[in-house]
Amino acid sequence: MSVVHVKINGIPVEVEAGSSVLAAATAAGVKIPTLCYHEDIKPTASCGLCIVKMEGSPKIQRACASPVQEGASYITDDPELFQARKTVIELILSTHPADCLTCIRNQNCELQKLAADFGIREIPFDARVKRLPKDESSPSIILEPTKCIKCGRCVEVCQDLQGVYALEYVGRGDGSQMQPACNLPLNDSPCVKCGQCAAHCPVGAIYERDDTELVRQAINDPAKTVVVNIAPSVRVGIGEEFGMGDGALTVGKLYTGLRQLGFDKVFDTNFAADLTIMEEGSELVHRLTHGGVLPQLTSCCPAWTDYMEKYYPDMIPNFSSAKSPMQMQGPITKTYWAQKAGIDPATIVNVAVMPCTAKKFEIGRDENMSASGYKDTDISITTRELARMFKAKGIDLSVLPESDVDDPIGEYSGAGTIFGNTGGVMEAAIRTAYWAVTGKELEGVDVDAVRGPEGIKTATIKAGDLDLKVAIVSGLGNVKTVLEEVRKARAEGKEPPYHFIEVMACKGGCISGGGQPYASSTPNRAARTAGLYADDKRSAVRCSHQNPSIKKIYDEFLGAPLSEKSEELLHTKYHQRPIYQ
């Protein structure tokens, strides 16, 4: 690695050649204000806040997009730079509505924070706020263009990080907007509801549809039995909203908090993650041993399934028919648990807490989401929505005592909890597939070959006489590389390059889903992932097929994986969807 030696405000620093001035300043412990910059996307240098000077040059550079030069000395702050930055913020504020008190991003807004940091108390420019209509066409995401500051993050994320192209730069200059092409409603665009646009928006211009009032109404209805289940990555994300640090494991406290909110029963989606492995793993073994279509593709992520139906409909035969854990938990709640509890399923309101905005779409994607005879999951809220509910109720998660999950659909294995990060579904499946193929338990159970934050990982896992070739994809923008390999082999009449492919729409997996607390970053994602692996490590049972509650539900109700009952409740079908509605 070649390095470059520079100075930041007189501080010597050594950075990798090609690094930006912004990266060098960070390495020197110097903070440069930014608004359009985000580490997940290529710098666009559109906001002009990160301007710096280089000694000996009359030019002012934008630190996010300017590579360092050997021996250069950079100045990141002086009276001229300060005034220029303050003026930029004031100009942005002159076109931005002053609706902070009622904005969903109040006290968690990058523009608001910059205005406070720079001590801005009045705007020296005439207000030029354009009131534009909200786009509420999507079941998951709301666009509020009046609040858009034209930083372009959402477009760059949608196009470069996700490869979806639902959002475009439309118009020019002061009239430009970030919106679907041809002024289409978001729901008629290629949008897959992943929510990464909302997760990367620095202000309140894009956000998840808020369904918390529906949950409150259900809880306050004495005629309803309201149950809740939490996804794996919620337990390592929500603590950040209560000052518990990145990746803090909050499981027991979370169960207590949910009961204090008023839920009648607290279950865990990790149970259904174990159920998913039993069904999806059995499907994989069946395909391997009976000449089924390979590679098998995972089906847990609703943004990915929507993307596949739009962009890769030829891969539908490769898709596992197993529903996502949330959509397995739903019908099991309204059949198996309802029968055991003696409760009329018509009175049950099933609430899912998910890291994902696409789950709001998934609960009503087709008739298979009502396999119980009722809507299987009635309401899906994000981690952020649950945090807001706790705060409105005066519940501080950080000080709560721990409690246990409710039986019988709450017990989970370590394999169930690692579903929340990239490679986790694959590792959980390998632990059980190894047992199914060889009749023996996988020694050590940790499968390091499929772990790591890379966008694409490949590995070959030895299971008896079988060399299981797998690929793990994180972020939809990386899908094309792997699936084109599969298409090419198919066109040439060759064996598929992989037997099993895991895809998660969001970078790092569900731990940085579109509904997780804001400010996902590389260190933050690593901390959340470590939290899930810690939950796995501490679990008494670490393989899905060893979960006593999973064994019990098959003995008492389902019969066996891929049985008629399992197919009816736990499996679904996919079909081609138009990219534009």
C-alpha positions as CSV (number, residue, x, y, z in Angstrom):
1,M,0.0,0.0,0.0
2,S,1.5,3.3,-1.0
3,V,1.0,6.2,1.4
4,V,0.8,10.0,1.2
5,H,2.1,12.4,3.9
6,V,0.1,15.5,4.4
7,K,-0.7,18.0,7.1
8,I,-4.2,18.9,8.4
9,N,-4.2,22.2,10.3
10,G,-0.5,21.6,10.9
11,I,-1.1,18.0,12.1
12,P,1.1,15.5,10.2
13,V,-0.9,12.5,9.0
14,E,-0.2,9.5,6.8
15,V,-3.0,8.1,4.6
16,E,-3.4,5.7,1.7
17,A,-2.7,7.2,-1.7
18,G,-6.0,8.3,-3.3
19,S,-7.6,9.1,0.0
20,S,-9.8,12.2,0.1
21,V,-8.9,15.3,2.1
22,L,-12.0,14.5,4.2
23,A,-10.5,11.0,5.1
24,A,-7.2,12.6,5.9
25,A,-8.9,15.1,8.2
26,T,-10.8,12.3,9.9
27,A,-7.5,10.4,10.4
28,A,-6.0,13.5,12.0
29,G,-9.0,13.8,14.4
30,V,-10.3,16.9,12.6
31,K,-14.0,17.1,11.9
32,I,-15.1,18.8,8.6
33,P,-18.8,19.5,8.3
34,T,-20.6,17.7,5.6
35,L,-24.2,17.3,4.4
36,C,-24.3,15.5,1.1
37,Y,-21.4,13.1,1.9
38,H,-22.0,9.5,3.1
39,E,-19.4,6.8,3.3
40,D,-21.7,4.3,1.5
41,I,-21.9,6.3,-1.7
42,K,-19.5,8.0,-4.1
43,P,-19.0,11.7,-3.1
44,T,-21.0,14.2,-5.2
45,A,-19.6,17.4,-3.7
46,S,-23.0,19.0,-4.1
47,C,-23.5,20.8,-0.8
48,G,-20.3,22.7,-0.6
49,L,-19.9,22.5,3.2
50,C,-16.7,20.6,3.3
51,I,-14.6,23.3,1.6
52,V,-10.9,23.5,2.6
53,K,-7.8,25.4,1.5
54,M,-4.5,24.0,0.4
55,E,-1.5,26.2,1.4
56,G,0.1,27.7,-1.7
57,S,-3.0,27.3,-3.9
58,P,-5.6,30.0,-4.5
59,K,-8.3,27.3,-5.1
60,I,-10.9,26.2,-2.5
61,Q,-11.4,22.5,-2.7
62,R,-14.3,20.3,-1.6
63,A,-12.7,17.8,0.8
64,C,-15.0,14.9,0.1
65,A,-14.1,14.7,-3.5
66,S,-10.5,16.0,-3.6
67,P,-7.7,13.4,-3.3
68,V,-4.7,14.4,-1.1
69,Q,-1.4,15.4,-2.6
70,E,1.9,14.4,-1.2
71,G,3.4,17.0,1.1
72,A,0.4,19.2,0.9
73,S,-0.8,21.2,3.9
74,Y,-4.5,21.7,4.3
75,I,-6.5,24.3,6.3
76,T,-9.9,23.1,7.2
77,D,-11.1,26.2,9.1
78,D,-10.5,29.9,9.1
79,P,-12.9,32.9,9.2
80,E,-13.5,32.8,5.4
81,L,-14.3,29.1,5.4
82,F,-16.5,29.5,8.5
83,Q,-18.5,32.3,6.9
84,A,-18.8,30.4,3.6
85,R,-20.2,27.3,5.3
86,K,-22.6,29.4,7.4
87,T,-23.9,31.1,4.3
88,V,-24.5,27.7,2.6
89,I,-26.5,26.5,5.6
90,E,-28.5,29.7,5.7
91,L,-29.2,29.5,2.0
92,I,-30.4,25.9,2.4
93,L,-32.6,26.9,5.4
94,S,-34.2,29.7,3.3
95,T,-35.6,27.1,1.0
96,H,-36.5,24.6,3.8
97,P,-39.7,24.6,5.8
98,A,-39.4,25.5,9.5
99,D,-41.5,22.6,10.6
100,C,-39.0,21.1,12.9
101,L,-41.3,20.5,15.9
102,T,-43.6,18.3,13.8
103,C,-41.0,16.7,11.6
104,I,-40.2,13.0,11.9
105,R,-36.5,13.8,12.0
106,N,-36.8,16.4,14.8
107,Q,-33.6,16.2,17.0
108,N,-32.2,13.6,14.6
109,C,-31.7,15.8,11.6
110,E,-28.3,16.6,10.1
111,L,-29.4,20.0,8.8
112,Q,-30.9,20.9,12.2
113,K,-27.7,19.9,13.9
114,L,-25.5,21.9,11.5
115,A,-27.7,25.0,12.1
116,A,-27.2,24.6,15.8
117,D,-23.5,24.0,15.5
118,F,-23.1,27.2,13.5
119,G,-25.2,29.1,15.9
120,I,-27.8,30.2,13.3
121,R,-30.6,32.1,14.9
122,E,-32.1,33.9,12.0
123,I,-32.0,33.6,8.2
124,P,-30.6,36.7,6.3
125,F,-32.4,35.7,3.1
126,D,-36.0,35.8,2.0
127,A,-37.8,32.5,2.5
128,R,-38.4,30.6,-0.8
129,V,-40.1,27.5,0.4
130,K,-41.9,25.5,-2.3
131,R,-44.8,23.6,-0.9
132,L,-45.0,20.4,-2.9
133,P,-47.4,17.5,-2.5
134,K,-46.4,14.4,-0.5
135,D,-46.1,11.1,-2.4
136,E,-47.9,8.6,-0.1
137,S,-48.6,6.0,-2.8
138,S,-46.2,3.4,-1.4
139,P,-47.2,1.1,1.5
140,S,-43.7,1.6,2.9
141,I,-42.0,4.9,2.0
142,I,-43.3,8.5,2.0
143,L,-41.7,11.2,-0.1
144,E,-42.0,14.7,1.2
145,P,-40.3,16.8,-1.5
146,T,-40.9,20.1,0.3
147,K,-38.2,19.2,2.7
148,C,-35.7,17.9,0.1
149,I,-32.3,19.8,0.2
150,K,-31.2,18.3,-3.1
151,C,-28.1,16.6,-1.6
152,G,-28.7,13.6,-4.0
153,R,-28.0,10.9,-1.4
154,C,-31.2,9.1,-2.1
155,V,-30.6,9.0,-5.9
156,E,-27.1,7.8,-5.5
157,V,-28.1,5.1,-3.0
158,C,-31.0,3.9,-5.1
159,Q,-29.0,3.8,-8.3
160,D,-25.4,2.9,-7.3
161,L,-25.7,1.0,-4.0
162,Q,-29.0,-0.8,-4.8
163,G,-29.1,-0.8,-8.6
164,V,-32.9,-0.2,-8.5
165,Y,-33.2,3.2,-10.3
166,A,-36.5,4.1,-8.7
167,L,-35.3,7.7,-8.0
168,E,-33.8,10.1,-10.5
169,Y,-32.5,13.7,-10.8
170,V,-35.5,15.4,-12.4
171,G,-35.3,19.0,-13.6
172,R,-32.4,21.5,-13.3
173,G,-31.2,24.2,-10.9
174,D,-33.6,25.5,-8.3
175,G,-36.4,23.4,-9.9
176,S,-34.7,20.0,-9.6
177,Q,-36.2,17.2,-7.6
178,M,-35.3,13.8,-6.5
179,Q,-38.2,11.6,-7.6
180,P,-39.2,8.7,-9.9
181,A,-38.8,9.3,-13.6
182,C,-41.7,10.9,-15.5
183,N,-43.1,12.2,-12.2
184,L,-44.6,8.8,-11.5
185,P,-45.9,7.9,-8.0
186,L,-43.3,6.0,-6.1
187,N,-45.4,2.9,-6.0
188,D,-45.5,2.8,-9.8
189,S,-41.7,3.1,-10.1
190,P,-39.2,0.2,-9.8
191,C,-39.0,0.9,-6.0
192,V,-38.5,-2.3,-4.0
193,K,-39.4,-0.6,-0.7
194,C,-36.0,-1.3,0.9
195,G,-35.9,2.1,2.6
196,Q,-32.2,2.8,2.0
197,C,-33.2,6.1,0.5
198,A,-34.9,7.0,3.8
199,A,-32.0,5.6,5.9
200,H,-29.5,7.8,4.0
201,C,-31.6,11.0,3.7
202,P,-30.1,13.6,6.1
203,V,-33.5,15.4,6.7
204,G,-37.2,14.5,6.8
205,A,-37.7,14.3,3.0
206,I,-38.0,10.5,2.9
207,Y,-39.3,8.4,5.7
208,E,-41.2,5.2,6.6
209,R,-45.0,5.2,6.7
210,D,-45.8,5.5,10.4
211,D,-48.2,2.7,11.7
212,T,-47.7,3.3,15.4
213,E,-51.2,4.6,15.9
214,L,-52.7,1.4,14.5
215,V,-50.7,-0.5,17.1
216,R,-52.0,1.8,19.9
217,Q,-55.6,1.4,18.8
218,A,-55.2,-2.4,18.8
219,I,-53.6,-2.4,22.3
220,N,-56.4,-0.2,23.6
221,D,-59.1,-2.4,22.2
222,P,-60.2,-4.9,25.0
223,A,-61.7,-7.2,22.4
224,K,-58.3,-7.8,20.8
225,T,-55.5,-10.1,21.8
226,V,-52.4,-8.2,20.6
227,V,-49.2,-10.2,20.2
228,V,-45.8,-9.0,19.0
229,N,-42.7,-10.6,17.6
230,I,-39.3,-9.0,17.0
231,A,-36.8,-9.6,14.2
232,P,-33.2,-10.6,15.0
233,S,-31.5,-7.3,14.2
234,V,-34.0,-5.2,16.2
235,R,-32.4,-6.4,19.4
236,V,-29.0,-5.0,18.4
237,G,-30.3,-1.7,16.9
238,I,-32.9,-0.2,19.2
239,G,-30.6,0.3,22.1
240,E,-28.8,3.0,20.2
241,E,-32.0,5.1,20.6
242,F,-31.6,5.0,24.3
243,G,-27.8,5.7,24.7
244,M,-26.8,2.0,25.1
245,G,-24.1,2.1,22.5
246,D,-23.8,0.6,19.0
247,G,-24.8,-3.0,18.8
248,A,-26.0,-3.3,22.4
249,L,-27.9,-6.6,22.9
250,T,-31.2,-5.7,24.4
251,V,-33.2,-8.9,24.2
252,G,-34.5,-9.3,27.8
253,K,-35.0,-5.6,28.2
254,L,-36.9,-5.5,24.9
255,Y,-39.3,-8.2,26.0
256,T,-40.0,-6.2,29.2
257,G,-40.5,-3.0,27.3
258,L,-43.0,-4.6,24.9
259,R,-45.1,-5.9,27.9
260,Q,-45.0,-2.4,29.4
261,L,-46.4,-1.0,26.1
262,G,-49.4,-3.3,26.6
263,F,-48.8,-6.3,24.4
264,D,-50.6,-9.4,25.6
265,K,-47.9,-11.8,24.4
266,V,-44.3,-11.3,23.4
267,F,-42.9,-13.8,20.9
268,D,-39.7,-13.7,18.8
269,T,-39.3,-13.9,15.1
270,N,-36.1,-15.9,15.7
271,F,-38.3,-18.9,16.4
272,A,-39.7,-18.5,12.9
273,A,-36.2,-18.1,11.6
274,D,-35.4,-21.6,12.9
275,L,-38.6,-22.7,11.2
276,T,-37.5,-21.1,8.0
277,I,-34.2,-23.0,8.1
278,M,-36.1,-26.3,8.6
279,E,-38.2,-25.6,5.5
280,E,-35.6,-23.9,3.3
281,G,-32.9,-26.3,4.3
282,S,-35.1,-29.3,3.6
283,E,-35.9,-27.8,0.2
284,L,-32.2,-27.4,-0.5
285,V,-31.4,-31.0,0.4
286,H,-34.4,-32.1,-1.7
287,R,-33.1,-30.2,-4.7
288,L,-29.6,-31.6,-4.3
289,T,-30.8,-35.2,-4.0
290,H,-33.7,-35.1,-6.5
291,G,-32.3,-33.1,-9.3
292,G,-34.1,-29.9,-8.5
293,V,-33.4,-26.5,-10.0
294,L,-30.1,-25.1,-8.7
295,P,-28.8,-22.8,-7.3
296,Q,-31.5,-22.3,-4.7
297,L,-32.0,-18.6,-3.8
298,T,-33.0,-17.4,-0.4
299,S,-36.4,-15.7,0.0
300,C,-36.3,-14.1,3.4
301,C,-35.8,-10.5,2.2
302,P,-39.0,-8.9,0.7
303,A,-37.1,-6.1,-1.0
304,W,-34.9,-8.8,-2.7
305,T,-37.9,-10.9,-3.7
306,D,-39.6,-7.8,-5.2
307,Y,-36.4,-6.9,-7.0
308,M,-36.0,-10.5,-8.4
309,E,-39.6,-10.5,-9.6
310,K,-39.0,-7.3,-11.5
311,Y,-35.4,-7.7,-12.8
312,Y,-34.8,-11.4,-12.8
313,P,-38.1,-13.2,-13.4
314,D,-36.2,-16.0,-15.2
315,M,-34.8,-16.9,-11.7
316,I,-38.2,-17.5,-10.1
317,P,-37.8,-21.4,-10.4
318,N,-34.6,-21.0,-8.4
319,F,-36.3,-19.2,-5.5
320,S,-37.0,-21.0,-2.3
321,S,-40.7,-21.2,-1.8
322,A,-40.2,-20.8,1.9
323,K,-41.7,-17.6,3.3
324,S,-39.7,-15.1,5.3
325,P,-39.6,-15.7,9.1
326,M,-42.1,-12.9,9.7
327,Q,-44.6,-14.5,7.3
328,M,-44.1,-17.9,8.9
329,Q,-44.6,-16.5,12.4
330,G,-47.9,-15.0,11.3
331,P,-49.8,-18.1,10.3
332,I,-48.3,-20.1,13.1
333,T,-49.6,-17.5,15.6
334,K,-53.1,-17.6,14.2
335,T,-53.3,-21.4,13.9
336,Y,-51.0,-23.4,16.2
337,W,-50.7,-20.8,19.0
338,A,-54.4,-19.8,18.8
339,Q,-55.5,-23.4,19.1
340,K,-53.2,-24.1,22.0
341,A,-54.3,-20.8,23.8
342,G,-58.0,-21.3,23.0
343,I,-58.2,-17.9,21.3
344,D,-60.4,-17.0,18.3
345,P,-57.8,-16.1,15.6
346,A,-60.2,-13.4,14.4
347,T,-59.5,-11.5,17.6
348,I,-55.7,-11.7,17.3
349,V,-53.7,-8.7,16.1
350,N,-50.3,-9.8,15.2
351,V,-47.6,-7.0,15.2
352,A,-44.1,-7.5,13.8
353,V,-41.2,-5.3,14.7
354,M,-38.8,-5.3,11.8
355,P,-35.6,-3.5,10.7
356,C,-37.1,-3.2,7.3
357,T,-39.6,-0.9,5.5
358,A,-40.3,-3.5,2.8
359,K,-42.0,-5.6,5.5
360,K,-44.9,-3.1,5.4
361,F,-45.4,-4.2,1.7
362,E,-44.8,-7.9,2.4
363,I,-47.7,-8.3,4.8
364,G,-50.1,-7.7,2.0
365,R,-48.1,-8.7,-1.1
366,D,-50.6,-11.5,-2.2
367,E,-53.2,-14.0,-0.9
368,N,-50.5,-16.3,0.4
369,M,-49.9,-13.7,3.2
370,S,-53.3,-14.8,4.6
371,A,-52.6,-18.5,4.8
372,S,-54.2,-18.8,8.3
373,G,-57.5,-17.7,6.9
374,Y,-56.9,-14.2,8.3
375,K,-54.2,-11.6,7.5
376,D,-51.2,-13.4,9.0
377,T,-49.3,-10.3,10.0
378,D,-51.6,-7.4,10.7
379,I,-49.1,-4.6,11.2
380,S,-45.4,-4.2,10.6
381,I,-43.5,-1.4,12.3
382,T,-39.8,-0.5,12.1
383,T,-37.2,-0.4,14.9
384,R,-37.5,3.4,14.7
385,E,-41.3,3.3,15.1
386,L,-41.0,1.1,18.2
387,A,-38.4,3.4,19.7
388,R,-40.8,6.3,19.3
389,M,-43.6,4.3,20.9
390,F,-41.3,3.6,23.9
391,K,-40.4,7.2,24.3
392,A,-44.0,8.4,24.0
393,K,-44.9,6.0,26.8
394,G,-42.0,7.1,29.0
395,I,-40.2,3.8,28.7
396,D,-36.4,4.0,28.9
397,L,-35.1,0.7,27.5
398,S,-31.7,1.1,29.1
399,V,-33.0,0.9,32.7
400,L,-35.5,-1.9,32.3
401,P,-35.1,-5.3,34.0
402,E,-34.8,-8.3,31.7
403,S,-37.6,-10.8,31.2
404,D,-38.2,-14.0,29.2
405,V,-40.0,-14.5,25.9
406,D,-43.4,-16.2,25.9
407,D,-43.9,-19.8,24.9
408,P,-44.3,-21.7,22.7
409,I,-43.3,-19.7,19.7
410,G,-40.6,-17.5,21.2
411,E,-37.8,-20.0,21.9
412,Y,-34.9,-19.7,19.4
413,S,-31.5,-21.1,18.6
414,G,-28.3,-19.2,17.9
415,A,-28.8,-19.9,14.3
416,G,-32.1,-18.0,14.4
417,T,-30.5,-14.9,15.7
418,I,-27.7,-14.6,13.1
419,F,-30.4,-14.2,10.4
420,G,-30.0,-10.5,11.0
421,N,-26.6,-10.0,9.3
422,T,-25.2,-10.9,5.9
423,G,-24.1,-14.5,5.8
424,G,-26.3,-15.4,8.8
425,V,-29.0,-17.2,6.8
426,M,-26.4,-19.1,5.0
427,E,-24.6,-20.1,8.1
428,A,-27.8,-21.2,9.8
429,A,-28.8,-23.2,6.8
430,I,-25.3,-24.9,6.6
431,R,-25.5,-25.9,10.3
432,T,-28.8,-27.8,9.6
433,A,-28.1,-28.9,6.1
434,Y,-24.8,-30.6,7.2
435,W,-26.9,-32.5,9.8
436,A,-29.5,-33.4,7.2
437,V,-27.0,-34.6,4.7
438,T,-24.6,-36.5,7.0
439,G,-26.7,-37.4,10.0
440,K,-24.0,-35.7,12.1
441,E,-23.8,-32.4,13.9
442,L,-21.4,-29.8,12.4
443,E,-18.4,-29.7,14.6
444,G,-17.8,-26.3,16.2
445,V,-20.9,-24.9,14.3
446,D,-19.2,-21.6,13.5
447,V,-18.8,-21.3,9.7
448,D,-16.2,-18.5,9.3
449,A,-16.0,-18.9,5.6
450,V,-19.4,-17.2,5.1
451,R,-18.9,-14.4,7.6
452,G,-17.7,-10.9,6.8
453,P,-19.0,-7.6,5.5
454,E,-18.0,-8.0,1.9
455,G,-20.7,-7.3,-0.8
456,I,-20.0,-10.7,-2.4
457,K,-18.5,-13.7,-0.6
458,T,-18.2,-17.3,-2.0
459,A,-17.2,-20.5,-0.3
460,T,-17.2,-24.3,-0.6
461,I,-18.4,-26.2,2.4
462,K,-17.7,-29.9,2.9
463,A,-20.7,-31.9,4.0
464,G,-19.9,-35.6,3.8
465,D,-19.3,-36.4,0.1
466,L,-20.9,-33.1,-1.0
467,D,-18.9,-30.0,-1.8
468,L,-21.6,-27.3,-1.2
469,K,-20.8,-24.2,-3.2
470,V,-22.4,-21.1,-1.8
471,A,-22.5,-17.3,-2.5
472,I,-23.5,-14.5,-0.2
473,V,-24.6,-11.2,-1.6
474,S,-25.1,-8.0,0.5
475,G,-26.7,-5.0,-1.2
476,L,-28.8,-5.3,-4.3
477,G,-26.2,-3.5,-6.4
478,N,-24.0,-6.7,-6.1
479,V,-26.7,-9.1,-7.2
480,K,-26.0,-8.7,-11.0
481,T,-22.5,-10.0,-10.7
482,V,-23.5,-13.3,-9.1
483,L,-26.7,-13.9,-11.1
484,E,-25.0,-13.2,-14.4
485,E,-22.5,-16.0,-13.5
486,V,-25.5,-18.3,-13.1
487,R,-27.1,-17.2,-16.4
488,K,-23.9,-17.6,-18.3
489,A,-23.4,-21.2,-17.0
490,R,-27.0,-22.0,-17.8
491,A,-26.7,-20.6,-21.4
492,E,-23.5,-22.7,-21.9
493,G,-25.1,-25.9,-20.6
494,K,-22.7,-26.1,-17.6
495,E,-23.2,-27.0,-14.0
496,P,-24.3,-24.0,-11.9
497,P,-21.4,-22.2,-10.2
498,Y,-23.3,-22.4,-6.8
499,H,-25.8,-24.6,-5.1
500,F,-27.1,-22.0,-2.7
501,I,-27.2,-18.2,-2.9
502,E,-28.1,-15.8,0.0
503,V,-29.2,-12.3,-0.9
504,M,-29.9,-9.5,1.5
505,A,-31.0,-6.2,0.0
506,C,-29.2,-3.9,2.4
507,K,-25.5,-3.5,2.9
508,G,-24.5,-5.7,5.8
509,G,-27.9,-7.3,5.9
510,C,-30.9,-6.5,8.1
511,I,-28.7,-4.9,10.7
512,S,-28.6,-1.8,8.5
513,G,-32.2,-2.2,7.1
514,G,-34.2,0.8,6.0
515,G,-36.1,0.9,9.3
516,Q,-33.1,0.7,11.7
517,P,-31.9,3.7,13.8
518,Y,-30.2,6.3,11.6
519,A,-26.4,6.7,11.1
520,S,-25.5,3.2,9.9
521,S,-21.8,3.1,9.1
522,T,-19.1,0.6,8.8
523,P,-18.2,0.6,12.6
524,N,-21.9,0.7,13.5
525,R,-22.7,-2.3,11.2
526,A,-19.7,-4.2,12.7
527,A,-21.0,-3.6,16.2
528,R,-24.5,-4.7,15.4
529,T,-23.2,-7.8,13.7
530,A,-21.0,-8.6,16.7
531,G,-24.1,-8.3,19.0
532,L,-25.9,-10.9,17.0
533,Y,-22.9,-13.3,17.1
534,A,-22.7,-12.7,20.8
535,D,-26.4,-13.7,21.1
536,D,-25.6,-16.8,19.1
537,K,-22.6,-17.7,21.2
538,R,-24.5,-17.5,24.5
539,S,-27.4,-19.6,23.2
540,A,-27.6,-23.1,24.8
541,V,-28.9,-24.4,21.4
542,R,-27.1,-23.1,18.3
543,C,-28.7,-25.1,15.5
544,S,-32.3,-24.7,14.2
545,H,-33.0,-28.4,14.2
546,Q,-32.0,-28.7,17.9
547,N,-34.6,-26.1,19.1
548,P,-37.0,-28.0,21.4
549,S,-39.9,-25.8,20.4
550,I,-39.2,-26.4,16.7
551,K,-39.2,-30.2,17.3
552,K,-42.5,-29.8,19.3
553,I,-44.3,-27.9,16.6
554,Y,-43.5,-30.5,14.0
555,D,-44.5,-33.3,16.3
556,E,-47.8,-31.7,17.3
557,F,-48.8,-29.7,14.3
558,L,-46.8,-29.6,11.1
559,G,-45.7,-33.2,10.8
560,A,-42.5,-32.7,9.0
561,P,-40.7,-30.1,6.8
562,L,-42.3,-29.8,3.4
563,S,-45.4,-31.6,4.6
564,E,-48.8,-30.7,3.2
565,K,-49.5,-28.5,6.3
566,S,-46.1,-26.8,6.0
567,E,-46.6,-26.1,2.3
568,E,-50.0,-24.6,3.1
569,L,-48.9,-22.3,5.8
570,L,-45.2,-21.7,5.4
571,H,-44.6,-21.6,1.6
572,T,-45.5,-19.2,-1.2
573,K,-45.2,-18.6,-4.9
574,Y,-43.5,-15.8,-6.9
575,H,-44.5,-14.2,-10.2
576,Q,-43.1,-11.6,-12.6
577,R,-43.9,-8.0,-11.8
578,P,-43.6,-5.1,-14.2
579,I,-40.6,-2.8,-13.4
580,Y,-42.9,0.2,-14.0
581,Q,-46.6,-0.1,-13.0
